[in-house]
Amino acid sequence: MANKGSPYERLICRQLSEWWSGGMDSDLFWRTSNSGGRATVRGRKKLATRGHYGDVAATHAVGAPLLDFLTLELKRGYSGRTIQDLLDSGSKGKQVYREWFEQARNSHKLAGSFSWAVIVRRDKRESLIFLPESTVNRLRGCAAFRPMPVPFLSIHTMVCDEPITVIGVTLSGFFSAVDPEELKMALAKG
């Protein structure tokens, strides 16, 4: 997985940078130190590590609002795992999507961001982004996700022992449906 993860994280950071800057900059975001591990280790000692939770960090202050709004976890590979595992794995096997959602939620809590998202790409597939429905609704209140990208997935699940609805769309659909200015407006609403 490590060989797939690092190049994928760099690719997503570049795509996020280009989306956030309207194509003007490809270097606003980069991988966090040790894929967020440094912040996790320091967190166990009750030490904060600003801007290094999750898998993406801002390399320039102009990118900070995105990470103030969303703590991002990036996952690559796992072709034998699908979102369907939340429905049919039962007590057998790992439910990696639930684990990823919980990891993202926990990182977001430590970071103090508004919410979280998981970006995942299985082999030979498109990148998808999953985020809480409440976050999508906050963005919709600022004119994002109008119209909602098609297709999209809405799934009710448990994250950290709490019921939650998670929305999934293609990452390209997210980029088309959410303007960075709309996201900044959603963040400003408090």
Number of C-alpha atoms within 10 A of each C-alpha: 9 9 9 12 16 16 12 20 22 16 15 20 23 18 21 24 23 17 19 23 16 12 11 10 15 18 18 21 27 21 22 20 15 12 20 21 15 15 24 21 13 12 16 9 9 9 11 17 16 11 20 24 31 32 23 26 25 21 16 11 9 13 19 16 17 21 24 18 22 27 29 27 26 25 22 20 18 13 11 8 14 13 14 11 17 18 12 10 11 10 7 8 8 13 19 15 20 17 13 19 23 18 19 26 26 19 26 24 15 18 24 17 20 17 22 27 25 25 21 23 20 16 13 8 10 12 20 20 22 26 23 21 17 14 19 18 14 18 22 19 15 19 18 22 21 12 10 16 19 9 9 14 14 14 18 14 16 15 20 14 8 7 10 15 15 22 19 24 21 21 21 15 19 18 16 15 20 21 18 18 13 19 21 16 15 21 20 10 9 7
